[in-house]
Amino acid sequence: MGFDVAPDDAPFFAYTFVNKAALSLEATRLFTSPARPRAGKPFVLTLAVRRSDTGKGITSGTASCRVLLNEKRVAAKGSVSSGKGLCAFALPASAKGKLLRGTITVRSGGKSVAADFSYLVL
């Protein structure tokens, strides 16, 4: 709370300073479906994201995916739904025993958060 005298010798004016906390995004959990990637099957990564100012999940935004299978790019589609960023793609049948790695990035409210992942394909 602050006080001010304006103009000189007039009654006090009371006011309150209001500082909004800066927004940041927090990744709370990365989970997959199925639990482990399997060759020839679809695979979905889900990154739960909440806003620092409200503590609630995001309600809008975008998700992007960078997915590599033995250092070769895999086409993936990103989306945001129900407080989570999703990254969906299908693994080729030839992926068995290869290293799958990448990053999922979620953007909302002008901020972003990312999570790296790495799995051996079954």
Backbone as XML, in Angstrom:
<?xml version="1.0"?>
<chain id="A" units="angstrom">
  <residue number="1" name="MET">
    <atom name="N" x="0.861" y="-1.168" z="0.000"/>
    <atom name="CA" x="0.000" y="0.000" z="0.000"/>
    <atom name="C" x="0.900" y="1.221" z="0.000"/>
  </residue>
  <residue number="2" name="GLY">
    <atom name="N" x="0.496" y="2.254" z="-0.725"/>
    <atom name="CA" x="1.253" y="3.490" z="-0.796"/>
    <atom name="C" x="0.351" y="4.681" z="-0.527"/>
  </residue>
  <residue number="3" name="PHE">
    <atom name="N" x="0.972" y="5.816" z="-0.266"/>
    <atom name="CA" x="0.219" y="7.058" z="-0.030"/>
    <atom name="C" x="0.822" y="8.166" z="-0.871"/>
  </residue>
  <residue number="4" name="ASP">
    <atom name="N" x="-0.024" y="9.140" z="-1.228"/>
    <atom name="CA" x="0.436" y="10.235" z="-2.047"/>
    <atom name="C" x="-0.313" y="11.492" z="-1.618"/>
  </residue>
  <residue number="5" name="VAL">
    <atom name="N" x="0.361" y="12.628" z="-1.695"/>
    <atom name="CA" x="-0.273" y="13.920" z="-1.438"/>
    <atom name="C" x="-0.225" y="14.684" z="-2.753"/>
  </residue>
  <residue number="6" name="ALA">
    <atom name="N" x="-1.398" y="14.877" z="-3.363"/>
    <atom name="CA" x="-1.428" y="15.540" z="-4.660"/>
    <atom name="C" x="-2.726" y="16.317" z="-4.795"/>
  </residue>
  <residue number="7" name="PRO">
    <atom name="N" x="-2.734" y="17.503" z="-5.172"/>
    <atom name="CA" x="-1.578" y="18.402" z="-5.162"/>
    <atom name="C" x="-1.113" y="18.656" z="-3.730"/>
  </residue>
  <residue number="8" name="ASP">
    <atom name="N" x="-0.117" y="19.507" z="-3.585"/>
    <atom name="CA" x="0.490" y="19.757" z="-2.272"/>
    <atom name="C" x="-0.558" y="20.059" z="-1.217"/>
  </residue>
  <residue number="9" name="ASP">
    <atom name="N" x="-0.372" y="19.443" z="-0.044"/>
    <atom name="CA" x="-1.200" y="19.648" z="1.145"/>
    <atom name="C" x="-2.658" y="19.215" z="0.984"/>
  </residue>
  <residue number="10" name="ALA">
    <atom name="N" x="-2.987" y="18.434" z="-0.010"/>
    <atom name="CA" x="-4.351" y="17.902" z="-0.159"/>
    <atom name="C" x="-4.461" y="16.617" z="0.660"/>
  </residue>
  <residue number="11" name="PRO">
    <atom name="N" x="-5.668" y="16.087" z="0.805"/>
    <atom name="CA" x="-5.818" y="14.829" z="1.563"/>
    <atom name="C" x="-4.997" y="13.714" z="0.918"/>
  </residue>
  <residue number="12" name="PHE">
    <atom name="N" x="-4.698" y="12.710" z="1.730"/>
    <atom name="CA" x="-3.945" y="11.559" z="1.241"/>
    <atom name="C" x="-4.798" y="10.729" z="0.285"/>
  </residue>
  <residue number="13" name="PHE">
    <atom name="N" x="-4.153" y="10.211" z="-0.738"/>
    <atom name="CA" x="-4.789" y="9.275" z="-1.644"/>
    <atom name="C" x="-4.140" y="7.916" z="-1.405"/>
  </residue>
  <residue number="14" name="ALA">
    <atom name="N" x="-4.932" y="6.919" z="-1.065"/>
    <atom name="CA" x="-4.407" y="5.571" z="-0.838"/>
    <atom name="C" x="-4.483" y="4.772" z="-2.140"/>
  </residue>
  <residue number="15" name="TYR">
    <atom name="N" x="-3.488" y="3.977" z="-2.389"/>
    <atom name="CA" x="-3.494" y="3.126" z="-3.577"/>
    <atom name="C" x="-2.689" y="1.867" z="-3.275"/>
  </residue>
  <residue number="16" name="THR">
    <atom name="N" x="-2.861" y="0.876" z="-4.094"/>
    <atom name="CA" x="-2.173" y="-0.399" z="-3.937"/>
    <atom name="C" x="-1.366" y="-0.688" z="-5.186"/>
  </residue>
  <residue number="17" name="PHE">
    <atom name="N" x="-0.125" y="-1.128" z="-4.992"/>
    <atom name="CA" x="0.703" y="-1.545" z="-6.123"/>
    <atom name="C" x="0.278" y="-2.939" z="-6.542"/>
  </residue>
  <residue number="18" name="VAL">
    <atom name="N" x="0.080" y="-3.124" z="-7.814"/>
    <atom name="CA" x="-0.288" y="-4.434" z="-8.325"/>
    <atom name="C" x="0.754" y="-4.864" z="-9.340"/>
  </residue>
  <residue number="19" name="ASN">
    <atom name="N" x="1.484" y="-5.887" z="-8.995"/>
    <atom name="CA" x="2.492" y="-6.431" z="-9.907"/>
    <atom name="C" x="2.089" y="-7.844" z="-10.264"/>
  </residue>
  <residue number="20" name="LYS">
    <atom name="N" x="1.830" y="-8.068" z="-11.531"/>
    <atom name="CA" x="1.480" y="-9.394" z="-12.001"/>
    <atom name="C" x="2.743" y="-10.235" z="-12.095"/>
  </residue>
  <residue number="21" name="ALA">
    <atom name="N" x="2.651" y="-11.464" z="-11.643"/>
    <atom name="CA" x="3.785" y="-12.366" z="-11.768"/>
    <atom name="C" x="4.028" y="-12.667" z="-13.243"/>
  </residue>
  <residue number="22" name="ALA">
    <atom name="N" x="5.275" y="-12.750" z="-13.612"/>
    <atom name="CA" x="5.617" y="-13.065" z="-14.996"/>
    <atom name="C" x="5.180" y="-14.493" z="-15.312"/>
  </residue>
  <residue number="23" name="LEU">
    <atom name="N" x="4.600" y="-14.674" z="-16.469"/>
    <atom name="CA" x="4.130" y="-15.991" z="-16.884"/>
    <atom name="C" x="5.300" y="-16.862" z="-17.307"/>
  </residue>
  <residue number="24" name="SER">
    <atom name="N" x="5.274" y="-18.092" z="-16.866"/>
    <atom name="CA" x="6.173" y="-19.105" z="-17.390"/>
    <atom name="C" x="5.373" y="-20.397" z="-17.481"/>
  </residue>
  <residue number="25" name="LEU">
    <atom name="N" x="5.848" y="-21.304" z="-18.287"/>
    <atom name="CA" x="5.197" y="-22.599" z="-18.432"/>
    <atom name="C" x="6.040" y="-23.645" z="-17.725"/>
  </residue>
  <residue number="26" name="GLU">
    <atom name="N" x="5.363" y="-24.574" z="-17.071"/>
    <atom name="CA" x="6.057" y="-25.624" z="-16.336"/>
    <atom name="C" x="5.620" y="-26.981" z="-16.867"/>
  </residue>
  <residue number="27" name="ALA">
    <atom name="N" x="6.585" y="-27.776" z="-17.315"/>
    <atom name="CA" x="6.299" y="-29.142" z="-17.743"/>
    <atom name="C" x="6.190" y="-29.987" z="-16.486"/>
  </residue>
  <residue number="28" name="THR">
    <atom name="N" x="5.045" y="-30.635" z="-16.297"/>
    <atom name="CA" x="4.848" y="-31.393" z="-15.060"/>
    <atom name="C" x="5.068" y="-32.884" z="-15.230"/>
  </residue>
  <residue number="29" name="ARG">
    <atom name="N" x="4.813" y="-33.403" z="-16.447"/>
    <atom name="CA" x="4.982" y="-34.840" z="-16.640"/>
    <atom name="C" x="5.017" y="-35.165" z="-18.128"/>
  </residue>
  <residue number="30" name="LEU">
    <atom name="N" x="5.912" y="-36.071" z="-18.505"/>
    <atom name="CA" x="5.980" y="-36.583" z="-19.865"/>
    <atom name="C" x="5.592" y="-38.053" z="-19.804"/>
  </residue>
  <residue number="31" name="PHE">
    <atom name="N" x="4.543" y="-38.417" z="-20.537"/>
    <atom name="CA" x="4.172" y="-39.826" z="-20.571"/>
    <atom name="C" x="3.890" y="-40.248" z="-22.008"/>
  </residue>
  <residue number="32" name="THR">
    <atom name="N" x="3.833" y="-41.558" z="-22.231"/>
    <atom name="CA" x="3.729" y="-42.092" z="-23.582"/>
    <atom name="C" x="2.609" y="-43.117" z="-23.700"/>
  </residue>
  <residue number="33" name="SER">
    <atom name="N" x="2.192" y="-43.343" z="-24.934"/>
    <atom name="CA" x="1.208" y="-44.388" z="-25.206"/>
    <atom name="C" x="1.583" y="-45.025" z="-26.533"/>
  </residue>
  <residue number="34" name="PRO">
    <atom name="N" x="1.914" y="-46.305" z="-26.531"/>
    <atom name="CA" x="2.081" y="-47.203" z="-25.387"/>
    <atom name="C" x="3.305" y="-46.813" z="-24.552"/>
  </residue>
  <residue number="35" name="ALA">
    <atom name="N" x="3.530" y="-47.542" z="-23.476"/>
    <atom name="CA" x="4.621" y="-47.193" z="-22.554"/>
    <atom name="C" x="5.978" y="-47.178" z="-23.240"/>
  </residue>
  <residue number="36" name="ARG">
    <atom name="N" x="6.199" y="-48.085" z="-24.194"/>
    <atom name="CA" x="7.457" y="-48.139" z="-24.944"/>
    <atom name="C" x="7.145" y="-48.173" z="-26.435"/>
  </residue>
  <residue number="37" name="PRO">
    <atom name="N" x="7.956" y="-47.515" z="-27.252"/>
    <atom name="CA" x="7.696" y="-47.519" z="-28.699"/>
    <atom name="C" x="7.949" y="-48.896" z="-29.309"/>
  </residue>
  <residue number="38" name="ARG">
    <atom name="N" x="7.075" y="-49.282" z="-30.236"/>
    <atom name="CA" x="7.200" y="-50.566" z="-30.926"/>
    <atom name="C" x="7.273" y="-50.329" z="-32.431"/>
  </residue>
  <residue number="39" name="ALA">
    <atom name="N" x="8.155" y="-51.054" z="-33.070"/>
    <atom name="CA" x="8.322" y="-50.939" z="-34.518"/>
    <atom name="C" x="7.004" y="-51.225" z="-35.233"/>
  </residue>
  <residue number="40" name="GLY">
    <atom name="N" x="6.694" y="-50.398" z="-36.229"/>
    <atom name="CA" x="5.486" y="-50.585" z="-37.018"/>
    <atom name="C" x="4.208" y="-50.109" z="-36.365"/>
  </residue>
  <residue number="41" name="LYS">
    <atom name="N" x="4.287" y="-49.475" z="-35.217"/>
    <atom name="CA" x="3.091" y="-49.042" z="-34.474"/>
    <atom name="C" x="3.104" y="-47.529" z="-34.272"/>
  </residue>
  <residue number="42" name="PRO">
    <atom name="N" x="1.909" y="-46.945" z="-34.032"/>
    <atom name="CA" x="1.861" y="-45.516" z="-33.681"/>
    <atom name="C" x="2.395" y="-45.305" z="-32.264"/>
  </residue>
  <residue number="43" name="PHE">
    <atom name="N" x="2.892" y="-44.099" z="-32.017"/>
    <atom name="CA" x="3.447" y="-43.749" z="-30.702"/>
    <atom name="C" x="3.065" y="-42.307" z="-30.407"/>
  </residue>
  <residue number="44" name="VAL">
    <atom name="N" x="2.625" y="-42.035" z="-29.185"/>
    <atom name="CA" x="2.203" y="-40.692" z="-28.788"/>
    <atom name="C" x="2.923" y="-40.291" z="-27.511"/>
  </residue>
  <residue number="45" name="LEU">
    <atom name="N" x="3.556" y="-39.127" z="-27.544"/>
    <atom name="CA" x="4.168" y="-38.520" z="-26.358"/>
    <atom name="C" x="3.233" y="-37.426" z="-25.881"/>
  </residue>
  <residue number="46" name="THR">
    <atom name="N" x="3.028" y="-37.347" z="-24.581"/>
    <atom name="CA" x="2.152" y="-36.323" z="-24.011"/>
    <atom name="C" x="2.911" y="-35.586" z="-22.918"/>
  </residue>
  <residue number="47" name="LEU">
    <atom name="N" x="2.969" y="-34.266" z="-23.032"/>
    <atom name="CA" x="3.661" y="-33.429" z="-22.056"/>
    <atom name="C" x="2.626" y="-32.568" z="-21.344"/>
  </residue>
  <residue number="48" name="ALA">
    <atom name="N" x="2.402" y="-32.845" z="-20.058"/>
    <atom name="CA" x="1.467" y="-32.038" z="-19.264"/>
    <atom name="C" x="2.153" y="-30.709" z="-18.938"/>
  </residue>
  <residue number="49" name="VAL">
    <atom name="N" x="1.437" y="-29.599" z="-19.175"/>
    <atom name="CA" x="2.002" y="-28.258" z="-19.001"/>
    <atom name="C" x="1.025" y="-27.397" z="-18.216"/>
  </residue>
  <residue number="50" name="ARG">
    <atom name="N" x="1.561" y="-26.675" z="-17.222"/>
    <atom name="CA" x="0.704" y="-25.744" z="-16.477"/>
    <atom name="C" x="1.316" y="-24.351" z="-16.482"/>
  </residue>
  <residue number="51" name="ARG">
    <atom name="N" x="0.434" y="-23.366" z="-16.290"/>
    <atom name="CA" x="0.843" y="-21.960" z="-16.239"/>
    <atom name="C" x="1.334" y="-21.641" z="-14.824"/>
  </residue>
  <residue number="52" name="SER">
    <atom name="N" x="2.389" y="-20.862" z="-14.723"/>
    <atom name="CA" x="2.918" y="-20.492" z="-13.408"/>
    <atom name="C" x="2.016" y="-19.498" z="-12.679"/>
  </residue>
  <residue number="53" name="ASP">
    <atom name="N" x="1.271" y="-18.680" z="-13.432"/>
    <atom name="CA" x="0.447" y="-17.656" z="-12.786"/>
    <atom name="C" x="-0.851" y="-18.197" z="-12.203"/>
  </residue>
  <residue number="54" name="THR">
    <atom name="N" x="-1.379" y="-19.285" z="-12.767"/>
    <atom name="CA" x="-2.634" y="-19.844" z="-12.261"/>
    <atom name="C" x="-2.463" y="-21.234" z="-11.664"/>
  </residue>
  <residue number="55" name="GLY">
    <atom name="N" x="-1.384" y="-21.914" z="-12.039"/>
    <atom name="CA" x="-1.179" y="-23.280" z="-11.585"/>
    <atom name="C" x="-2.041" y="-24.292" z="-12.326"/>
  </residue>
  <residue number="56" name="LYS">
    <atom name="N" x="-2.787" y="-23.823" z="-13.328"/>
    <atom name="CA" x="-3.674" y="-24.705" z="-14.084"/>
    <atom name="C" x="-3.054" y="-25.057" z="-15.423"/>
  </residue>
  <residue number="57" name="GLY">
    <atom name="N" x="-3.566" y="-26.127" z="-16.013"/>
    <atom name="CA" x="-3.096" y="-26.552" z="-17.322"/>
    <atom name="C" x="-3.403" y="-25.508" z="-18.378"/>
  </residue>
  <residue number="58" name="ILE">
    <atom name="N" x="-2.602" y="-25.487" z="-19.425"/>
    <atom name="CA" x="-2.815" y="-24.537" z="-20.514"/>
    <atom name="C" x="-4.130" y="-24.862" z="-21.221"/>
  </residue>
  <residue number="59" name="THR">
    <atom name="N" x="-4.750" y="-23.838" z="-21.774"/>
    <atom name="CA" x="-6.016" y="-24.028" z="-22.475"/>
    <atom name="C" x="-5.884" y="-23.822" z="-23.978"/>
  </residue>
  <residue number="60" name="SER">
    <atom name="N" x="-4.764" y="-23.289" z="-24.412"/>
    <atom name="CA" x="-4.532" y="-23.087" z="-25.838"/>
    <atom name="C" x="-3.032" y="-23.066" z="-26.089"/>
  </residue>
  <residue number="61" name="GLY">
    <atom name="N" x="-2.676" y="-23.119" z="-27.350"/>
    <atom name="CA" x="-1.268" y="-23.063" z="-27.704"/>
    <atom name="C" x="-0.963" y="-23.987" z="-28.857"/>
  </residue>
  <residue number="62" name="THR">
    <atom name="N" x="0.322" y="-24.240" z="-29.047"/>
    <atom name="CA" x="0.778" y="-25.127" z="-30.109"/>
    <atom name="C" x="1.844" y="-26.061" z="-29.562"/>
  </residue>
  <residue number="63" name="ALA">
    <atom name="N" x="1.992" y="-27.186" z="-30.223"/>
    <atom name="CA" x="3.049" y="-28.131" z="-29.870"/>
    <atom name="C" x="3.791" y="-28.497" z="-31.147"/>
  </residue>
  <residue number="64" name="SER">
    <atom name="N" x="5.096" y="-28.605" z="-31.041"/>
    <atom name="CA" x="5.901" y="-29.043" z="-32.176"/>
    <atom name="C" x="6.797" y="-30.184" z="-31.721"/>
  </residue>
  <residue number="65" name="CYS">
    <atom name="N" x="7.144" y="-31.024" z="-32.672"/>
    <atom name="CA" x="7.917" y="-32.225" z="-32.358"/>
    <atom name="C" x="9.133" y="-32.320" z="-33.260"/>
  </residue>
  <residue number="66" name="ARG">
    <atom name="N" x="10.235" y="-32.672" z="-32.680"/>
    <atom name="CA" x="11.451" y="-32.992" z="-33.445"/>
    <atom name="C" x="11.778" y="-34.429" z="-33.075"/>
  </residue>
  <residue number="67" name="VAL">
    <atom name="N" x="11.573" y="-35.337" z="-34.007"/>
    <atom name="CA" x="11.729" y="-36.768" z="-33.745"/>
    <atom name="C" x="12.781" y="-37.333" z="-34.693"/>
  </residue>
  <residue number="68" name="LEU">
    <atom name="N" x="13.743" y="-38.044" z="-34.124"/>
    <atom name="CA" x="14.807" y="-38.674" z="-34.898"/>
    <atom name="C" x="14.856" y="-40.163" z="-34.588"/>
  </residue>
  <residue number="69" name="LEU">
    <atom name="N" x="14.978" y="-40.968" z="-35.633"/>
    <atom name="CA" x="15.154" y="-42.408" z="-35.493"/>
    <atom name="C" x="16.507" y="-42.730" z="-36.095"/>
  </residue>
  <residue number="70" name="ASN">
    <atom name="N" x="17.472" y="-43.084" z="-35.251"/>
    <atom name="CA" x="18.867" y="-43.265" z="-35.690"/>
    <atom name="C" x="19.337" y="-42.076" z="-36.520"/>
  </residue>
  <residue number="71" name="GLU">
    <atom name="N" x="19.070" y="-40.869" z="-36.005"/>
    <atom name="CA" x="19.496" y="-39.598" z="-36.584"/>
    <atom name="C" x="18.773" y="-39.219" z="-37.876"/>
  </residue>
  <residue number="72" name="LYS">
    <atom name="N" x="17.724" y="-39.955" z="-38.249"/>
    <atom name="CA" x="16.928" y="-39.593" z="-39.425"/>
    <atom name="C" x="15.578" y="-39.075" z="-38.958"/>
  </residue>
  <residue number="73" name="ARG">
    <atom name="N" x="15.144" y="-37.998" z="-39.576"/>
    <atom name="CA" x="13.900" y="-37.326" z="-39.198"/>
    <atom name="C" x="12.670" y="-38.217" z="-39.424"/>
  </residue>
  <residue number="74" name="VAL">
    <atom name="N" x="11.756" y="-38.208" z="-38.435"/>
    <atom name="CA" x="10.480" y="-38.913" z="-38.532"/>
    <atom name="C" x="9.387" y="-37.849" z="-38.542"/>
  </residue>
  <residue number="75" name="ALA">
    <atom name="N" x="8.451" y="-37.959" z="-39.473"/>
    <atom name="CA" x="7.333" y="-37.003" z="-39.544"/>
    <atom name="C" x="6.443" y="-37.193" z="-38.319"/>
  </residue>
  <residue number="76" name="ALA">
    <atom name="N" x="6.140" y="-36.080" z="-37.645"/>
    <atom name="CA" x="5.320" y="-36.126" z="-36.439"/>
    <atom name="C" x="4.379" y="-34.933" z="-36.430"/>
  </residue>
  <residue number="77" name="LYS">
    <atom name="N" x="3.240" y="-35.104" z="-35.778"/>
    <atom name="CA" x="2.251" y="-34.030" z="-35.705"/>
    <atom name="C" x="2.075" y="-33.624" z="-34.245"/>
  </residue>
  <residue number="78" name="GLY">
    <atom name="N" x="2.158" y="-32.309" z="-33.990"/>
    <atom name="CA" x="1.974" y="-31.780" z="-32.642"/>
    <atom name="C" x="0.616" y="-31.128" z="-32.486"/>
  </residue>
  <residue number="79" name="SER">
    <atom name="N" x="0.068" y="-31.187" z="-31.273"/>
    <atom name="CA" x="-1.205" y="-30.528" z="-30.967"/>
    <atom name="C" x="-1.275" y="-30.248" z="-29.470"/>
  </residue>
  <residue number="80" name="VAL">
    <atom name="N" x="-2.253" y="-29.418" z="-29.079"/>
    <atom name="CA" x="-2.481" y="-29.106" z="-27.667"/>
    <atom name="C" x="-3.924" y="-29.443" z="-27.341"/>
  </residue>
  <residue number="81" name="SER">
    <atom name="N" x="-4.129" y="-30.124" z="-26.221"/>
    <atom name="CA" x="-5.470" y="-30.502" z="-25.800"/>
    <atom name="C" x="-5.498" y="-30.734" z="-24.299"/>
  </residue>
  <residue number="82" name="SER">
    <atom name="N" x="-6.473" y="-30.161" z="-23.626"/>
    <atom name="CA" x="-6.712" y="-30.407" z="-22.195"/>
    <atom name="C" x="-5.476" y="-30.232" z="-21.321"/>
  </residue>
  <residue number="83" name="GLY">
    <atom name="N" x="-4.738" y="-29.159" z="-21.518"/>
    <atom name="CA" x="-3.585" y="-28.875" z="-20.674"/>
    <atom name="C" x="-2.341" y="-29.663" z="-21.018"/>
  </residue>
  <residue number="84" name="LYS">
    <atom name="N" x="-2.339" y="-30.286" z="-22.186"/>
    <atom name="CA" x="-1.203" y="-31.121" z="-22.566"/>
    <atom name="C" x="-0.793" y="-30.858" z="-24.008"/>
  </residue>
  <residue number="85" name="GLY">
    <atom name="N" x="0.497" y="-30.983" z="-24.270"/>
    <atom name="CA" x="1.014" y="-30.978" z="-25.625"/>
    <atom name="C" x="1.191" y="-32.411" z="-26.063"/>
  </residue>
  <residue number="86" name="LEU">
    <atom name="N" x="0.770" y="-32.720" z="-27.270"/>
    <atom name="CA" x="0.873" y="-34.082" z="-27.782"/>
    <atom name="C" x="1.737" y="-34.122" z="-29.029"/>
  </residue>
  <residue number="87" name="CYS">
    <atom name="N" x="2.445" y="-35.216" z="-29.189"/>
    <atom name="CA" x="3.290" y="-35.445" z="-30.349"/>
    <atom name="C" x="2.998" y="-36.865" z="-30.820"/>
  </residue>
  <residue number="88" name="ALA">
    <atom name="N" x="2.413" y="-37.001" z="-32.002"/>
    <atom name="CA" x="2.004" y="-38.314" z="-32.506"/>
    <atom name="C" x="2.732" y="-38.637" z="-33.805"/>
  </residue>
  <residue number="89" name="PHE">
    <atom name="N" x="3.131" y="-39.898" z="-33.941"/>
    <atom name="CA" x="3.793" y="-40.356" z="-35.160"/>
    <atom name="C" x="3.741" y="-41.876" z="-35.212"/>
  </residue>
  <residue number="90" name="ALA">
    <atom name="N" x="4.019" y="-42.415" z="-36.387"/>
    <atom name="CA" x="4.077" y="-43.873" z="-36.565"/>
    <atom name="C" x="5.517" y="-44.270" z="-36.828"/>
  </residue>
  <residue number="91" name="LEU">
    <atom name="N" x="5.913" y="-45.357" z="-36.214"/>
    <atom name="CA" x="7.270" y="-45.868" z="-36.414"/>
    <atom name="C" x="7.271" y="-46.881" z="-37.551"/>
  </residue>
  <residue number="92" name="PRO">
    <atom name="N" x="8.283" y="-46.849" z="-38.404"/>
    <atom name="CA" x="8.349" y="-47.845" z="-39.478"/>
    <atom name="C" x="8.642" y="-49.236" z="-38.905"/>
  </residue>
  <residue number="93" name="ALA">
    <atom name="N" x="8.270" y="-50.268" z="-39.646"/>
    <atom name="CA" x="8.508" y="-51.644" z="-39.202"/>
    <atom name="C" x="10.002" y="-51.924" z="-39.037"/>
  </residue>
  <residue number="94" name="SER">
    <atom name="N" x="10.833" y="-51.194" z="-39.744"/>
    <atom name="CA" x="12.286" y="-51.390" z="-39.683"/>
    <atom name="C" x="12.937" y="-50.720" z="-38.472"/>
  </residue>
  <residue number="95" name="ALA">
    <atom name="N" x="12.143" y="-50.123" z="-37.575"/>
    <atom name="CA" x="12.686" y="-49.351" z="-36.452"/>
    <atom name="C" x="13.163" y="-50.204" z="-35.275"/>
  </residue>
  <residue number="96" name="LYS">
    <atom name="N" x="12.868" y="-51.480" z="-35.267"/>
    <atom name="CA" x="13.201" y="-52.338" z="-34.129"/>
    <atom name="C" x="14.698" y="-52.276" z="-33.809"/>
  </residue>
  <residue number="97" name="GLY">
    <atom name="N" x="15.000" y="-52.022" z="-32.524"/>
    <atom name="CA" x="16.379" y="-51.974" z="-32.058"/>
    <atom name="C" x="17.074" y="-50.643" z="-32.284"/>
  </residue>
  <residue number="98" name="LYS">
    <atom name="N" x="16.395" y="-49.698" z="-32.906"/>
    <atom name="CA" x="17.002" y="-48.399" z="-33.187"/>
    <atom name="C" x="16.684" y="-47.391" z="-32.090"/>
  </residue>
  <residue number="99" name="LEU">
    <atom name="N" x="17.496" y="-46.333" z="-32.038"/>
    <atom name="CA" x="17.323" y="-45.286" z="-31.034"/>
    <atom name="C" x="16.346" y="-44.229" z="-31.531"/>
  </residue>
  <residue number="100" name="LEU">
    <atom name="N" x="15.319" y="-43.981" z="-30.734"/>
    <atom name="CA" x="14.331" y="-42.938" z="-31.014"/>
    <atom name="C" x="14.572" y="-41.827" z="-30.009"/>
  </residue>
  <residue number="101" name="ARG">
    <atom name="N" x="14.787" y="-40.622" z="-30.504"/>
    <atom name="CA" x="15.004" y="-39.505" z="-29.591"/>
    <atom name="C" x="14.455" y="-38.230" z="-30.211"/>
  </residue>
  <residue number="102" name="GLY">
    <atom name="N" x="14.309" y="-37.205" z="-29.368"/>
    <atom name="CA" x="13.822" y="-35.938" z="-29.878"/>
    <atom name="C" x="13.387" y="-34.999" z="-28.783"/>
  </residue>
  <residue number="103" name="THR">
    <atom name="N" x="12.591" y="-34.011" z="-29.192"/>
    <atom name="CA" x="12.128" y="-32.965" z="-28.280"/>
    <atom name="C" x="10.693" y="-32.610" z="-28.617"/>
  </residue>
  <residue number="104" name="ILE">
    <atom name="N" x="9.873" y="-32.450" z="-27.599"/>
    <atom name="CA" x="8.532" y="-31.903" z="-27.768"/>
    <atom name="C" x="8.546" y="-30.515" z="-27.149"/>
  </residue>
  <residue number="105" name="THR">
    <atom name="N" x="8.063" y="-29.519" z="-27.894"/>
    <atom name="CA" x="8.038" y="-28.134" z="-27.435"/>
    <atom name="C" x="6.597" y="-27.642" z="-27.445"/>
  </residue>
  <residue number="106" name="VAL">
    <atom name="N" x="6.160" y="-27.067" z="-26.314"/>
    <atom name="CA" x="4.807" y="-26.534" z="-26.196"/>
    <atom name="C" x="4.904" y="-25.032" z="-26.001"/>
  </residue>
  <residue number="107" name="ARG">
    <atom name="N" x="4.091" y="-24.284" z="-26.777"/>
    <atom name="CA" x="4.062" y="-22.821" z="-26.689"/>
    <atom name="C" x="2.659" y="-22.360" z="-26.326"/>
  </residue>
  <residue number="108" name="SER">
    <atom name="N" x="2.587" y="-21.405" z="-25.397"/>
    <atom name="CA" x="1.301" y="-20.827" z="-24.997"/>
    <atom name="C" x="1.567" y="-19.493" z="-24.326"/>
  </residue>
  <residue number="109" name="GLY">
    <atom name="N" x="0.730" y="-18.501" z="-24.596"/>
    <atom name="CA" x="0.874" y="-17.192" z="-23.961"/>
    <atom name="C" x="2.210" y="-16.522" z="-24.223"/>
  </residue>
  <residue number="110" name="GLY">
    <atom name="N" x="2.819" y="-16.793" z="-25.360"/>
    <atom name="CA" x="4.102" y="-16.180" z="-25.688"/>
    <atom name="C" x="5.295" y="-16.839" z="-25.021"/>
  </residue>
  <residue number="111" name="LYS">
    <atom name="N" x="5.089" y="-17.922" z="-24.304"/>
    <atom name="CA" x="6.167" y="-18.647" z="-23.621"/>
    <atom name="C" x="6.242" y="-20.065" z="-24.157"/>
  </residue>
  <residue number="112" name="SER">
    <atom name="N" x="7.330" y="-20.756" z="-23.853"/>
    <atom name="CA" x="7.457" y="-22.139" z="-24.299"/>
    <atom name="C" x="8.176" y="-22.979" z="-23.251"/>
  </residue>
  <residue number="113" name="VAL">
    <atom name="N" x="7.951" y="-24.279" z="-23.337"/>
    <atom name="CA" x="8.629" y="-25.249" z="-22.487"/>
    <atom name="C" x="8.882" y="-26.477" z="-23.355"/>
  </residue>
  <residue number="114" name="ALA">
    <atom name="N" x="10.003" y="-27.149" z="-23.124"/>
    <atom name="CA" x="10.370" y="-28.302" z="-23.945"/>
    <atom name="C" x="10.813" y="-29.459" z="-23.058"/>
  </residue>
  <residue number="115" name="ALA">
    <atom name="N" x="10.656" y="-30.660" z="-23.595"/>
    <atom name="CA" x="11.122" y="-31.862" z="-22.907"/>
    <atom name="C" x="11.782" y="-32.772" z="-23.934"/>
  </residue>
  <residue number="116" name="ASP">
    <atom name="N" x="12.942" y="-33.293" z="-23.578"/>
    <atom name="CA" x="13.655" y="-34.234" z="-24.443"/>
    <atom name="C" x="13.219" y="-35.646" z="-24.095"/>
  </residue>
  <residue number="117" name="PHE">
    <atom name="N" x="13.336" y="-36.549" z="-25.070"/>
    <atom name="CA" x="13.007" y="-37.951" z="-24.828"/>
    <atom name="C" x="13.983" y="-38.836" z="-25.600"/>
  </residue>
  <residue number="118" name="SER">
    <atom name="N" x="14.131" y="-40.070" z="-25.134"/>
    <atom name="CA" x="15.001" y="-41.034" z="-25.785"/>
    <atom name="C" x="14.527" y="-42.434" z="-25.403"/>
  </residue>
  <residue number="119" name="TYR">
    <atom name="N" x="14.317" y="-43.283" z="-26.407"/>
    <atom name="CA" x="13.846" y="-44.655" z="-26.183"/>
    <atom name="C" x="14.514" y="-45.589" z="-27.175"/>
  </residue>
  <residue number="120" name="LEU">
    <atom name="N" x="14.659" y="-46.828" z="-26.784"/>
    <atom name="CA" x="15.097" y="-47.885" z="-27.695"/>
    <atom name="C" x="13.814" y="-48.552" z="-28.195"/>
  </residue>
  <residue number="121" name="VAL">
    <atom name="N" x="13.646" y="-48.636" z="-29.501"/>
    <atom name="CA" x="12.416" y="-49.169" z="-30.080"/>
    <atom name="C" x="12.398" y="-50.687" z="-29.932"/>
  </residue>
  <residue number="122" name="LEU">
    <atom name="N" x="11.277" y="-51.214" z="-29.454"/>
    <atom name="CA" x="11.106" y="-52.659" z="-29.280"/>
    <atom name="C" x="10.631" y="-53.299" z="-30.573"/>
  </residue>
</chain>
